[in-house]
Amino acid sequence: MTTPDLVSAFPFPFVDDIYRYSTNVEPANQQVITPAGQWGDSVAVIDSEYRSELAERAAVLDADPTRRAVLPHMRPAAWDALMTMLRELAHAYPGTMHLTSLGDDQWRWCNDLLADERTFRYGDEASLGDDPLHYLSTQVQEDIALLDQRDDQLFVDAGVITFAADWSFGFDVGMSFLEIHGPVPRVRKMGVITRAHEFLKRLQPHEPYRRTNWTMTIGRRLDVSTERYPEWGPDREMIQHVDDAEFGRLVHLRVEVQHLIRLPDSGAIMFVIRTYLLPLEALATVEPWRARAAEVFAELPDDMADYKGIIKYRTRASEWLRAHAVPQASADDNVASTSELGSTQGTAPEPPHGLPDWPSRPPEVDADGSEFLIVAAGAGDETAHTARAWVRTAESIGPTRLLVLDSLTHDDDRTTLVDALAATHTGARILVTGGQYDVLTALALARESGAIADELSAFVTDTTDLPVYCAHCRDTFRGVGAPGGVVECPGCARRLEIHEHHSASRGSFLASAVDARDLEALS
């Protein structure tokens, strides 16, 4: 049963009868009046699902530790995030949430709803009794992601994400903002992600913004992550065969309110992601929402419906809403409109960020390098030829080392490469050639050793294989295939679909179980 507050505070996302991707950001902490009530007064929101959602998050983290990550350089940002959100809670709910300064960087936090009280020193995990980001996840219903800004890019380097909508936080950690959004259809051509990236880099402390995003979910499932696709994927087929009453009860409009905050002390950017679920049967009781959602679902282009995972039942959802008007006095649709970050007209197409873009010929040796490490992986003639040409040029510039490896599937070859990377110095240039699996793996190891993009060059001689990351057992293995293809995971024996989603920091492609998708295809 949907409690009244979940309807009255629901952030209905549609401002028109047609939906297209946009940056749709607006200043935060501004109240939005809707036909059912209001939302938007604060960054952190507590509702009737508070205890149950915190319990669900704890269960998810116990079962899957990859939903929580803080890279070492992000520890100051984690403390910054904790204090920012505790202040938000204390400001929004002064009757039950209390943050008191005791001086000398000591604080007392009291959460009356959870009977949780503790005194801690800022920056001291021992005094808090937990790492700050994990403790924050026990106090708020929102998911949190932290982005580091460096080399004129943003990188998702920390977070606690337990309620992902068909994506994998464990895979995306360490990836850039542009890489993560590479698979989203249309956004590159429209320039949306590039504009959003530039906007985020300009964010200032104490000037939070927000936006909404939406999809649909079968059942009241908060955790529809890629890792758990085998559990929820078959619902997309099941829902087509239930009666009308069950359809309206099970299909939920899923809305994320995403707050974008530049943290004041660390300078990191905090994404605060709150997920709201409302079944169609409750949505239909608010006439302006019912009518508008029906039009949006009916008009949504197929590629967007497919990406959101709703293409199999969005038409029925539209028809269901059109058939379930509740007799009542009409109300004005007062959903506040959001602003865009400028027009897409005249914007150059955005370059691809989701997939590696290999050059058709070996790149030139960078003459600004102070030393050179050239890595040839595999026994192919083209690999050997490319490496020799690089060596001849590099030796005329500075100290050069050639490393010839059989395959980075071998532990001894990995160890040899890691040792060679550790021996390089600032200003070194690292050039890698070989098959796609070996090149991607070598580049990932180089990045892990501290190399930056300007220090790395690569030439792939064979694209028949690639590193594959299984979202279910977290094994990374060498697979023969390409994005869109199917491989078998040697770790868990699942048949996996390789997604068009590549992580440069991991050096691998995301893949998830295809069995549930096969069941969908039988419809």
N, C-alpha and C positions, 0 to 999 in steps of 0.2 A: 504494500500500500504506500502511495506517495504522500508524505506529510505535507501540510499546507505551506510550510516555509520553503520547501524545495520548489514549489511553483512560484510563490510570490517573489523569491530572490533569484529566479532563473534568468541567466543572461542570454536571452534570445538573440541569435547572431545575425539575422537577416534584415538588411535595411532596404531591400528592394526585392522584386519578384524574380530577379535574375542574379545569380551569384557567379562571380569570377574572382580569381586570386588577386589580392591586393595587399599592400602593407598595412592598411587600415589601423594605424596607430593613433592614439589620442592621449592627452594628459590623463594621468591616473588620479584617483581620489576624488573623482567627480561623480555625483549621483546620477544614475540613469533611471528615469521614471518609465515604467512599462504598463501595459494594460492589466497586468497581474500584481504589480507592486513596484519594487525598486531593487537596484543592485549598484555596486561600484563605489561605495563610500570609503572602503579601505582596501589595502593590499592583501592582508590576511583576513580570512572569513571563517567563522565558526558557525556550523549549523547543526541540525538534529542528527547528522551522520558522524559527528566528531569522533566519538569513542569507537564506533564500528570501523571507520576508515583508518584510524590509527592502528587498530588491531589487525586489520587487513594488511597494512603496510608492514607491520612487524613480522607477520607470517611470510610475506613475500621476501623480505630481507633474510629471514632465517633460511628459507629454501634456496635463495639465489643471491649470494654475496656480490655478484657482478653488478647488481643494481645500485651499488654504492661505491664511489671511487673519489679519492682526493689525491691527485698527483702531488709529489712533495712540495713543489714551488707554490702550491695553492693553499697551504695551511693558513697563512695570514688572511687570505680571502674567505676561508671557511669561518674564521672567528668574526670577520667583518660581517658576513652574512648572518651569523647567529645573532649578533647584537642588533643589527638592523631589523630583523624580523621580531625579536623579542620587544623592541621598542614599538613596532607596529602593533603587536598584540596588546601591549599595555595601553597604548593610546586608543585602540578600537574597543577594548573591553576592560575598562578600568575597574569594574566591579568584581572581576574574577581573575585578572592577570596583573601582576605587579612586578615592576623592575625598579630596584632601589640601588643607587650608588652608595657604597660604603667608604669611598675614598681609596687612594692608592691602587687604582685599577681593580678594586674588589667590588663585586656586585651580588645582590641577592635577588633571585627569581622565585616567584610564587605563582603557581598555576592551581587555583582553587578547584577547577573542574576535575583535575587529575590528582589532587592532593600531592602535588609535586613541589617541593621547596628545596632549594640548594643555594649555597654560597660558593662563589668561585672567583678566581683571579683571571682577568682577561689574558688569554694566551697560554694559560696553564691547564693542560688537559687533565692532569692528575687531580687538580682541585675541582674540575667539572665532573670528573668520574666518567668521561666519555669523550670521543672526538666531537668537536663542535657541530659539524654538519649532521652527523648521525643523531646527536641529541636534539638538534633543531627538528629533525624529521619525526621525533616523538611528540612534538608540541603543536605542529601545524598540519592541516590537511593537504596543503600544497606540496607538490614536488618542487625540487630546487636544482637548477643547473648553474654552474659558474663558468664564465668565459674569461680567458686571459687574452689580453690584447698585446700582440708583439708582431714585429715585422709587417706592420700595417694590416694584420689580419686578426681575426678572433678565433680562439680555439676552445673547444669544450673540454676542460681539463679537470672538472670536479662536479659532483652532484649526487643526489639521491633521487632516483627516478623509479618509482614502483608502479606507476599507473600510465605507462606508455601506450600510445595508440598505434599499434603495428609498426614499431621501430625498436631498435635494440640499443639501449644506452651502453651496455657493456662493450658492444662493438664500436660505438661512436666516440668513446672517450679518447681524447687526444686528436680528434679530427678537427679540421677547420669548419667554420660556419658554412662556407661555400661548398665544401665537400659534402657535408651532411645533407644539404638541400639539393644536391645534384640530381637525384632521381625524380624530383617533383615535376610532373608534366607542365608545360607552358611557361613556368616561371622564368626560365632562362631567356626565352624569346621576348617575354614581356618586360624583362629587366627588373622584376619585383625583388628578387633576392639580392641583386647588386645594390639596389637602392636601400633595402633594409639593412644590408651590411654597412653601408656608408652612414646611415642614420645612427646605428648602434655605436659606431666608433665616435660619433659626436656627442653621445649622451654625457650629461653633466651630473655630478652628485646633487642629491636633493631635488631632482627634477624627474620623477618616475613617469613612465608611460605605460600604456597597456594596449592590447589587441585581443581579438577573439579568433578562434579557429574552431572548426566543427567537422564531425563525421556522424555516422550512426553505429550503434552497438546493439547486438542481440543480447537481451538480458541485462541485469544491472552489474555488468562486469567492468570494474575499473582497470584491472590489469589485462589488457589485450596486447601484450608485448609480442614481438617476433618470437621470443623464446617459448612462449606458450601457445603458439599458433595451432599445434595439433589438438589442443583442448577447445579452442573457440572457433577455429576455421570452419569445421563442419556445420556450425550454426547457420552459416549463410545458405546452405542447401536446405537444412531442416526448416527454416522459417518460411520457405515457399510452400510448405505443405500443411501448415496449421490453419485453423479456422480464423475468422475475422476477429473474434474476441481475444484469442490468444495472440494474434499478430499485433494488435494494439497494445497489449500488455507487455509483450516481449521486446518490440522494437523501440529503441531509445534514441532520441536526438542527443548527441554527445557534444558538449561545448567546452572548450578550454579558454579560460581567461588567463592570458599570459602577461605578467607584469615585467617590465624591462627597467632595471635599476642599476645605475652606476654606483658602486659601493664607495663610501667616502674615504676610507682609510687605505684600502688595498688598490683601488682603481679598477678592480675586476668588475665585470658586468654580471648581474644576477638575473636569471630567468626564473620567475616564480610562476608555476604552472598549476592552476586549479581546475579540476575536471568536474563538470556538472552533468548529470544524466536525468533525462525526463522522458518517460514513456509516451508514445503517441496518444494513448488514451487520456493522459493528463494534459498533453499539449493541446488536444482538440477542445478542451474546456475553455481555452482562451481564444475567442473567435479570430482576432487579427493574426495570431500566431498560426492557427490552423490553416487559414486561407493562404497566407504567405508561404508557409513551408510547403504546402501542396504545389504551389506554382514553382518554387525553387527546385524541388525534387523532379518535377516533370520536365523542366527545361534544361537541367544540368547536362552538359556535354558528356558523351560516353567516356572519353579519356579521363576526365576528372572523376566521374562516378567510379570508374575502374580503379583509379589510384586510391580513392577513399574506401574501396572494398564494398561498395553498396550497389554495384551495377545490377546484381541479380534480383534485388528486391526494391530498388528505389521507385520503380513505376508502380508497384503495388502500394508502397507507402504513400505515394501521391494520391492514388485512387482511394485508398483507405481514408485519408484525411478529407478528401472531397466528399466522401459519402457519410462522414460522421460529424457534420455540423451540429452544434448544440444550439437549440433555439434560445436566443437571448437578445437583448438589446445590443445593437452594434456599438463598437467602441473604436475610437481613433487609435491607430497604430502609433504609439508614442515612443517606439524604440528609437533611441537617439542615434543619429547617424555618426559614422566615424569618418575621419579624414584620411586622405591618401598622401603619400610623399611625392606629389607631383604627377604629371601625366606620363604615360608610357610612350606617347607619340614622339617619334624621332629618336627613341633610345636604341642604341646599337644592341644587337643580339648578345646575350650574355654568353661567355665561353663556357664549355662544359666543365663541371667540377666533380661529377660523380665517378668518372672513368678515367684511367690513365690515357694520355694522348701521346703515343710514341712517335718520334720523328721517323721519317722515311729514309734518312741517311744519318750516319754517325755525327753527333755534334762535334764542333771544333773544340780543341783543348783551350781552356781559359788561360791566356798568357799572364793574368794577374795572380795566378796561384803561386804560393811560396814553395810548395812541394806537391807531389802527385802520388796517389794510390790508385792503380789501375787493376780492376778485378775482372778476370775472364772466367766465367762459370760454364762448364760443359765443353764437349769435345768438337763442336761444329767448326767447319772451316771458316764460316763468316765471323764467328766469335773470335777465333784466333787472328784472323786478318785485321779485324777492327782493333783488337788489343795491341797488336804490333804497330799499327799506324799511330795509335795514341802514344805509345811508348817512345817512338822516334821523335815525335813533336815535343813531348813533355821533357825528355832528357835534354833537349836544347834550351829549356827554360829553367829547370831546377831539379833537385833531388827527386828521383822517380823510383817507385817500387811496383813490380808486376806480381800479382797474386793469381795463380792458376788453380782453380778448384774443380773438382768433379761435379759435385752437386750439393746444394745447401740443404738437401734432405739428410745429409750425413752430419752427425754431431761433430766429428773431427774437423770437417770443413767449416762449419759454423764457428767453432772455437778458433780456428786459424784466422778467419775474417775478423772476429771480435777482437782478437789480440792485435791484428794489424791496424784496426780502427783506433784502438786505444793508444797506439804508438804515433798517430798523426798529431800534428800541431795546428795551432790557429793559422788560418790562411791556406790550409791544404785543400786540394781539389780531388774529389773521389769520382772516378769514372767506372761505370759497371756495364758489362756487356754479357749477353747470353740469352737463354730462354726466359720467357716471361716470369715463370715461377721464381727462378734464381735471381733475376734482376729485382723483382718486387721485394723479395725476402732480404736481399743485400741492402737495398735502399732503406728498408725499415730498420735494419740493424744499424745502419749508418746514422739514421735520425736518432735512434735510441742512444747512440754514443755521443750525441751532441751536435752532429752536422746539421747545417741549415740548408735551405733550398738552393741558395746561390753556390754552394760548395759541391753540389751533386749533379752529375750528368749520367745519362744512360742511353744505351742502344739495344733494343730487343731484336734478336735474330729469329725467334720462333714464338708464336703466340698460341700454340696448341694446349699449353697447360698454364695453370695459375694457382696461387695459394687460396684455399677456401676455408673460411671460418664457419664452423657449425654453430648456429645460435642455440643449440639444445645441449650438446655435451661440451661446448667451448673448445673443441679440438680444432687445430689448424693443420691442414694436410694439402698434399699436392694432388690437384684434380685435373683431369683432362677434359676440357670443355670450354665454354664461354658463358657470359651472362645470358640467362634465359634457358640454359641447358640444365641437365639433371645429372648428379653424381651420387655415389654412395659414400656415406661417412664411415671411415674405418673405425672411428671411436664408438659410435652408437648404432651403426648399421642402418641408419635412416636413409631413405632416398631424399636428396636435397635439391631444391631449385636454387641455382646461383642467381643472385639479384644483381641488378645494375647499380651496385652500391659498394664503393671501394674505399677503404681506409688507408691513407698513405702511412700513418703512424704504425698501424698493424701490418701493413703490406699485404692485405688479403681482401677478398670479396666476401660479403655476407651471404649466407645461404640458410634456408630453413626448410622444414619438412614439406615435401610435395604431396604426401599421401592424402592429406585433407583437401588439398587443391584438386587432386584427381577426383575425389568424391563430388566436389562442386561441379566439375566438368561433365559429370554424368547426367546433369539435369537437362 
